[in-house]
Amino acid sequence: MDYTARQLTLYYKEALAAEMEAQAGAIVTTNLGFAGGKAAQGAVERLRRG
């Protein structure tokens, strides 16, 4: 299947946005890990609850 340049550009932008969101999440997670305290405990509890 052939894709148009516009389709490829939109796909790339979506993939890039997802990657940046993942990196932002990793930064927040790392910060919570180092900071510890109630914020980290709350984050772990929310993750475990799903």
Chimera marker file (.cmm) of the C-alpha trace (Angstrom):
<marker_set name="trace">
<marker id="1" x="0.000" y="0.000" z="0.000" r="1" g="1" b="0" radius="0.5"/>
<marker id="2" x="1.308" y="3.429" z="-0.910" r="1" g="1" b="0" radius="0.5"/>
<marker id="3" x="1.105" y="6.259" z="1.576" r="1" g="1" b="0" radius="0.5"/>
<marker id="4" x="0.913" y="9.924" z="0.748" r="1" g="1" b="0" radius="0.5"/>
<marker id="5" x="3.461" y="12.382" z="2.076" r="1" g="1" b="0" radius="0.5"/>
<marker id="6" x="0.725" y="13.879" z="4.263" r="1" g="1" b="0" radius="0.5"/>
<marker id="7" x="-0.119" y="10.493" z="5.784" r="1" g="1" b="0" radius="0.5"/>
<marker id="8" x="3.529" y="9.818" z="6.537" r="1" g="1" b="0" radius="0.5"/>
<marker id="9" x="3.958" y="13.264" z="8.068" r="1" g="1" b="0" radius="0.5"/>
<marker id="10" x="0.904" y="12.819" z="10.292" r="1" g="1" b="0" radius="0.5"/>
<marker id="11" x="2.066" y="9.367" z="11.360" r="1" g="1" b="0" radius="0.5"/>
<marker id="12" x="5.531" y="10.721" z="12.162" r="1" g="1" b="0" radius="0.5"/>
<marker id="13" x="4.083" y="13.587" z="14.207" r="1" g="1" b="0" radius="0.5"/>
<marker id="14" x="1.916" y="11.155" z="16.197" r="1" g="1" b="0" radius="0.5"/>
<marker id="15" x="4.857" y="8.823" z="16.808" r="1" g="1" b="0" radius="0.5"/>
<marker id="16" x="7.027" y="11.747" z="17.891" r="1" g="1" b="0" radius="0.5"/>
<marker id="17" x="4.328" y="13.033" z="20.257" r="1" g="1" b="0" radius="0.5"/>
<marker id="18" x="3.977" y="9.570" z="21.799" r="1" g="1" b="0" radius="0.5"/>
<marker id="19" x="7.736" y="9.325" z="22.283" r="1" g="1" b="0" radius="0.5"/>
<marker id="20" x="7.900" y="12.766" z="23.907" r="1" g="1" b="0" radius="0.5"/>
<marker id="21" x="5.011" y="11.845" z="26.214" r="1" g="1" b="0" radius="0.5"/>
<marker id="22" x="6.841" y="8.661" z="27.213" r="1" g="1" b="0" radius="0.5"/>
<marker id="23" x="9.996" y="10.648" z="27.937" r="1" g="1" b="0" radius="0.5"/>
<marker id="24" x="8.032" y="13.137" z="30.038" r="1" g="1" b="0" radius="0.5"/>
<marker id="25" x="6.534" y="10.238" z="31.970" r="1" g="1" b="0" radius="0.5"/>
<marker id="26" x="9.996" y="8.796" z="32.570" r="1" g="1" b="0" radius="0.5"/>
<marker id="27" x="11.210" y="12.139" z="33.922" r="1" g="1" b="0" radius="0.5"/>
<marker id="28" x="8.258" y="12.393" z="36.299" r="1" g="1" b="0" radius="0.5"/>
<marker id="29" x="8.735" y="8.792" z="37.424" r="1" g="1" b="0" radius="0.5"/>
<marker id="30" x="12.443" y="9.321" z="38.054" r="1" g="1" b="0" radius="0.5"/>
<marker id="31" x="11.738" y="12.525" z="39.952" r="1" g="1" b="0" radius="0.5"/>
<marker id="32" x="9.165" y="10.773" z="42.127" r="1" g="1" b="0" radius="0.5"/>
<marker id="33" x="11.636" y="7.980" z="42.805" r="1" g="1" b="0" radius="0.5"/>
<marker id="34" x="14.320" y="10.360" z="43.975" r="1" g="1" b="0" radius="0.5"/>
<marker id="35" x="11.991" y="12.689" z="45.860" r="1" g="1" b="0" radius="0.5"/>
<marker id="36" x="10.160" y="9.876" z="47.613" r="1" g="1" b="0" radius="0.5"/>
<marker id="37" x="7.635" y="10.833" z="50.237" r="1" g="1" b="0" radius="0.5"/>
<marker id="38" x="3.883" y="10.902" z="49.988" r="1" g="1" b="0" radius="0.5"/>
<marker id="39" x="3.866" y="11.887" z="46.302" r="1" g="1" b="0" radius="0.5"/>
<marker id="40" x="5.832" y="8.773" z="45.356" r="1" g="1" b="0" radius="0.5"/>
<marker id="41" x="3.717" y="6.549" z="47.594" r="1" g="1" b="0" radius="0.5"/>
<marker id="42" x="0.532" y="7.952" z="46.060" r="1" g="1" b="0" radius="0.5"/>
<marker id="43" x="1.840" y="7.392" z="42.543" r="1" g="1" b="0" radius="0.5"/>
<marker id="44" x="2.749" y="3.780" z="43.295" r="1" g="1" b="0" radius="0.5"/>
<marker id="45" x="-0.668" y="3.149" z="44.824" r="1" g="1" b="0" radius="0.5"/>
<marker id="46" x="-2.437" y="4.604" z="41.751" r="1" g="1" b="0" radius="0.5"/>
<marker id="47" x="-0.314" y="2.441" z="39.453" r="1" g="1" b="0" radius="0.5"/>
<marker id="48" x="-1.033" y="-0.700" z="41.441" r="1" g="1" b="0" radius="0.5"/>
<marker id="49" x="-4.777" y="-0.014" z="41.342" r="1" g="1" b="0" radius="0.5"/>
<marker id="50" x="-4.574" y="0.248" z="37.560" r="1" g="1" b="0" radius="0.5"/>
<link id1="1" id2="2" r="1" g="1" b="0" radius="0.2"/>
<link id1="2" id2="3" r="1" g="1" b="0" radius="0.2"/>
<link id1="3" id2="4" r="1" g="1" b="0" radius="0.2"/>
<link id1="4" id2="5" r="1" g="1" b="0" radius="0.2"/>
<link id1="5" id2="6" r="1" g="1" b="0" radius="0.2"/>
<link id1="6" id2="7" r="1" g="1" b="0" radius="0.2"/>
<link id1="7" id2="8" r="1" g="1" b="0" radius="0.2"/>
<link id1="8" id2="9" r="1" g="1" b="0" radius="0.2"/>
<link id1="9" id2="10" r="1" g="1" b="0" radius="0.2"/>
<link id1="10" id2="11" r="1" g="1" b="0" radius="0.2"/>
<link id1="11" id2="12" r="1" g="1" b="0" radius="0.2"/>
<link id1="12" id2="13" r="1" g="1" b="0" radius="0.2"/>
<link id1="13" id2="14" r="1" g="1" b="0" radius="0.2"/>
<link id1="14" id2="15" r="1" g="1" b="0" radius="0.2"/>
<link id1="15" id2="16" r="1" g="1" b="0" radius="0.2"/>
<link id1="16" id2="17" r="1" g="1" b="0" radius="0.2"/>
<link id1="17" id2="18" r="1" g="1" b="0" radius="0.2"/>
<link id1="18" id2="19" r="1" g="1" b="0" radius="0.2"/>
<link id1="19" id2="20" r="1" g="1" b="0" radius="0.2"/>
<link id1="20" id2="21" r="1" g="1" b="0" radius="0.2"/>
<link id1="21" id2="22" r="1" g="1" b="0" radius="0.2"/>
<link id1="22" id2="23" r="1" g="1" b="0" radius="0.2"/>
<link id1="23" id2="24" r="1" g="1" b="0" radius="0.2"/>
<link id1="24" id2="25" r="1" g="1" b="0" radius="0.2"/>
<link id1="25" id2="26" r="1" g="1" b="0" radius="0.2"/>
<link id1="26" id2="27" r="1" g="1" b="0" radius="0.2"/>
<link id1="27" id2="28" r="1" g="1" b="0" radius="0.2"/>
<link id1="28" id2="29" r="1" g="1" b="0" radius="0.2"/>
<link id1="29" id2="30" r="1" g="1" b="0" radius="0.2"/>
<link id1="30" id2="31" r="1" g="1" b="0" radius="0.2"/>
<link id1="31" id2="32" r="1" g="1" b="0" radius="0.2"/>
<link id1="32" id2="33" r="1" g="1" b="0" radius="0.2"/>
<link id1="33" id2="34" r="1" g="1" b="0" radius="0.2"/>
<link id1="34" id2="35" r="1" g="1" b="0" radius="0.2"/>
<link id1="35" id2="36" r="1" g="1" b="0" radius="0.2"/>
<link id1="36" id2="37" r="1" g="1" b="0" radius="0.2"/>
<link id1="37" id2="38" r="1" g="1" b="0" radius="0.2"/>
<link id1="38" id2="39" r="1" g="1" b="0" radius="0.2"/>
<link id1="39" id2="40" r="1" g="1" b="0" radius="0.2"/>
<link id1="40" id2="41" r="1" g="1" b="0" radius="0.2"/>
<link id1="41" id2="42" r="1" g="1" b="0" radius="0.2"/>
<link id1="42" id2="43" r="1" g="1" b="0" radius="0.2"/>
<link id1="43" id2="44" r="1" g="1" b="0" radius="0.2"/>
<link id1="44" id2="45" r="1" g="1" b="0" radius="0.2"/>
<link id1="45" id2="46" r="1" g="1" b="0" radius="0.2"/>
<link id1="46" id2="47" r="1" g="1" b="0" radius="0.2"/>
<link id1="47" id2="48" r="1" g="1" b="0" radius="0.2"/>
<link id1="48" id2="49" r="1" g="1" b="0" radius="0.2"/>
<link id1="49" id2="50" r="1" g="1" b="0" radius="0.2"/>
</marker_set>
